[in-house]
């Protein structure tokens, strides 16, 4: 049984895995150029990978559940909750986790897009999809897609900060940014 949006979900999963590899490669290239690994570098790598794996699971989950001949309404309801709750936990806890790992406050653009927009989109999906309303598949897939773009934005913003660090950055220099 093929569910609505399956081709889009497969494509999204492929993009997510490609982005994970690309983002890891960029961080490794900086280190290959002689930069020391800072706490910020490690935190960003771990955060991006965590988000991408949750998003990839969210992209694959509906088609996995469809293999068990679960009614489509329940596929979207279940997927919405199983993807949405872990994603929301990651998004909402980001400022705390960043402060604990790196110190300092979360930059305002990251807070606005990566955290606030991500939380709003995921909460909206969690409020809509589990109720079984029409277009639940579209709302679910839209939330996955928007969350993916917030991760891209967060990564590119973090990359700007990382690339501005001197190659011989010490922990104190990296932490101050």
N, C-alpha and C positions, 0 to 999 in steps of 0.2 A: 504494500500500500504506500503510494507516494503522497506525501503531505504537501500542502500549500507552502510555497517558498523553499522547497528542498534544494533546488539548484542555487538559489541565492545563498542559502546557509552553507552549502558546500564551498561556494566561491569565497564567502566571507571567512570560513575556517582556513582555507588556503592562504588568503591574504594575511590573516592573523599569524599563522605560523611563519610566513615569509617575513613579516614585520618583526617578529620575535628574533629571528636570526639576524636580520639587518641591524636591529638596535644593539644586539650583543656584539656584532662585528664592529660597529662604530666605537663602542666603549673599549674593545680590545685594541683597535688601531691607535687610539690615543695612548694607551699603555705601551704599545709597541714603539711609539715615538719617544718613549723615555719618561712619560709622566708617571708619577707615583699614584697608586690607587688610594683615593681618599674615602672617607666614610660616606661622603655624598655620592661618589661613583658606585660604591657597593649598594647603598640604599636605592639609588635610581635603578640599577640593574635588577635588584630583587623586586622592586615595586613593579616595574614594567613587565617582568616575566610573570609575576603573580596575576596581574590584571589580564595579560594576554592568555594565560592558561584558563582562567575563569571564563573569559569571553569565548575561547575556543570550545570549551566544554558546553557553554550555552549555545553555540552554533551547531554542535553535533548532537546535543541531547534530544531535540524533537525527532530527528530521523532515527535515532537509536530507539526511542520509545515506540515509534511507529512499527518497528520490527515485531513488537509484541501484540500487534493488532489492538492497541488501546484506541478507543474512540478519539477522533481528532480534537474535540473540545477538551478532553482530559489531557491530551498531549500538551496542549498550550498552557493549560492551567498548571500542570505539574512542572513543566519547563520554566514557566514564569517564576514560580516559587523557588525551585531548585537552583536556578541561575540568579535570580534577583536578590535573594537574601545574602549569599556570600559576596556578591558584587557590591551591594549596599554597605555591608560591613567594611569592606576594603575602602570604599569611597569615603564614608563618613569618618573612618579612623585615620585617614591619611595625615591630617595636620598633627595629630598626637604622635603617630608613628615617626613622622619626619622630625619633629621636635626631639623625640627621645633618641633617635639614631644620629641626627646631625647637629641638633641644637638650632636655636633661632626660630623665627616665625616663617610660615609658608608665604612665599611671595604672592601679592594680591592677584596677579593674572592666573596663577596656578590655582589659587583658592576659588576664583570665580569660574573658571572653565573646567579644570580637571576635577575639582571637588564639587562645587555647587551645582553646575550644570549636570554633571554625572549623577549626583544624588537626586536631583529633581526628575531627570529622565527615568532613572531606575525606580524611584518611588511611584511615578505616574504609571509605569508598566506594571508594578506590583499592585496598584489599585485597580487597574483595568483588566488585565489578562486573567487573573484567577477567578474573576466573576463570570467568565464565559461569554462576555458580550461579543457582538459581531466584530469582525476584523481583529480578533485577538492575535492571529498570526502576524498580521501587518504591524500591530503595535509592538509585539515581542521583537520582531526582526528590526523594526525601526529603533527600538531601545538598544539592541545589540550594536547596531551600526553607529548610532550617535555616541554610545559609550566608547566604541573603538576610536572614533575621531577625537574624543576628549583625551584618550590615552596618547594618540599621535601628538596632539597639541602639548600635552604634559611632557612627553619625551623631547620634542623639539625645543621647548622652553628650557628644560633641564640641560639639554645638550648645549644651548647657548651659554649657560652658566659654567658648565664643565669646561668648554673650550676656551673660556676666558681665564681659566686658572693657569698659572704658570706651569711649565712642564715639571719643574722641581717643587711643586706645591707640597707643603707640609700639611698635616692634619689640621693645624690651627688656621691656616690660610683657607683651606677648603671649607672648613666649618664656618668661617665667618661669612661666607657668601650666601 
